[in-house]
Amino acid sequence: MVRTVQSINMTSTIFDNPNLVERVGNDIVNRLASVLGEAKGTVALHEPEFLGKENDYLKSCIESGWVSYSGSFVSKFEKSLADYTGAKYAICVVNGTVALQTALILAGVKPNHEVLVPNLSFVATANSVVHCGATPHFLDVNENSLGIDPVLLERHLQLNSKIVGDKTVNIKTGRQITAVIAMHTFGHACEIDRIVEVASSFGLKVVEDAAEALGSKYKGVHLGTYGNLGTLSFNGNKIISSGGGGAILTNDKAMALRAKHLTTTAKVSHPWEFFHDEIGYNFRMPNLNAAVGYAQMEQLPQKLRRKRKLAELYFKAFEKSLFFDFVVAPQYAESNFWLNTIRIKPEIVDRRGDILDFVNKYGYQCRAVWAPLNSLAMFSENPASTLHTSEHLYNSLINIPSSPQLIDVD
Ligand SMILES: *Cc1c(COP(=O)(O)O)cnc(C)c1O
């Protein structure tokens, strides 16, 4: 009892300080410096790094003339992704956003359907639903996993949907709910096995947005392979980059074939005829990008070692901070630590903006996480669960510099 009272008193004096922002800002700057050294110029949040055969492979594309879709690196990159993740099939496309759109179409999402989407995610997760003509229906996230909470998912569906024939229908809007997108925030796994279980019991398909999760596992299995379909992104800020790019992962052969067909203009294979059997998309990844992506895959294990080491150093550096906790991966997960994250104590969440201004002036690029999707004007009227946790996480989480090249482990 006495200890508790003392710690409350101590806490109130610490937070009741006229120079609070400076104190908290210096605390974070010193802890970052203890891991990264003094910032010379700007230490970016996440930068790409090309140390392998990128130049050689690009040169071979240019010299052979195979720069567009037809070229050997697309299938090499696809095979390396399937081998690495354990997915039976990987289909490369131009970016992670259209990978999601394609996965949703394959999951049966049609215009006027609803798709359950975590409220804390990059805007592309929700945009891809709208690109299918459907409506994102926002779900709050779990405080620890930062992703969809299977308990809340189940309760929300029980209270807000009914089964009509073989469909799950939103009671309020009358629209069919077809799928759930489970996103693995910053590379940390959400409870994907339970999410798949709950979704299946309501007849819903699961698309895993694993854009941030290449190299991350859940109970020993690579993310993006639990759901009916998974998607990856190789944008410049992701763990590996092909300049721009994305991929669809699936274990279902029919879905894999259709993903390839749909994303390559739905052309029927023929030596000289142009037959297209439906309205397809030109989402093809150019061979130039695949060449870079393939070279990057060869460096993934080495990048992961450095990212995990960096996370370990940050964990130690923030261990005794009075103002922050380092966000650790849930126990069941093996994280790639794509973006390292600290959580500010509740007493100072209202100063988060000032703290970020302070730290960024010292050259360490630190950022708030995405504004909750329901707070964006275009999504403000969308169907949603209560959203307290995502709103609270938005105010308390800060991403800190996370490029693998920031440390050297070998
Ligand atoms: C990066 C990202 C995407 C989109 O990928 P792009 O390749 O930039 O289109 C989708 N979802 C999440 C969670 C992401 O972080």
The ligand as a MOL file (V3000), in Angstrom:
LIG
                    3D

  0  0  0     0  0            999 V3000
M  V30 BEGIN CTAB
M  V30 COUNTS 15 15 0 0 0
M  V30 BEGIN ATOM
M  V30 1 C 2.4700 -0.1280 -47.1320 0
M  V30 2 C 1.1680 -0.6430 -46.7630 0
M  V30 3 C 0.1810 -0.9280 -47.7180 0
M  V30 4 C 0.2260 -0.5350 -49.1520 0
M  V30 5 O 1.3120 -0.8400 -49.8740 0
M  V30 6 P 1.7360 0.0230 -51.1650 0
M  V30 7 O 2.7480 -0.8900 -51.7940 0
M  V30 8 O 2.3320 1.2910 -50.6780 0
M  V30 9 O 0.5570 0.2160 -52.0260 0
M  V30 10 C -1.0090 -1.5070 -47.2890 0
M  V30 11 N -1.2260 -1.7480 -45.9920 0
M  V30 12 C -0.3220 -1.4780 -45.0430 0
M  V30 13 C -0.6410 -1.7780 -43.6350 0
M  V30 14 C 0.8920 -0.8960 -45.3900 0
M  V30 15 O 1.7710 -0.5890 -44.4260 0
M  V30 END ATOM
M  V30 BEGIN BOND
M  V30 1 1 1 2
M  V30 2 1 2 3
M  V30 3 2 2 14
M  V30 4 1 3 4
M  V30 5 2 3 10
M  V30 6 1 4 5
M  V30 7 1 5 6
M  V30 8 2 6 7
M  V30 9 1 6 8
M  V30 10 1 6 9
M  V30 11 1 10 11
M  V30 12 2 11 12
M  V30 13 1 12 13
M  V30 14 1 12 14
M  V30 15 1 14 15
M  V30 END BOND
M  V30 END CTAB
M  END
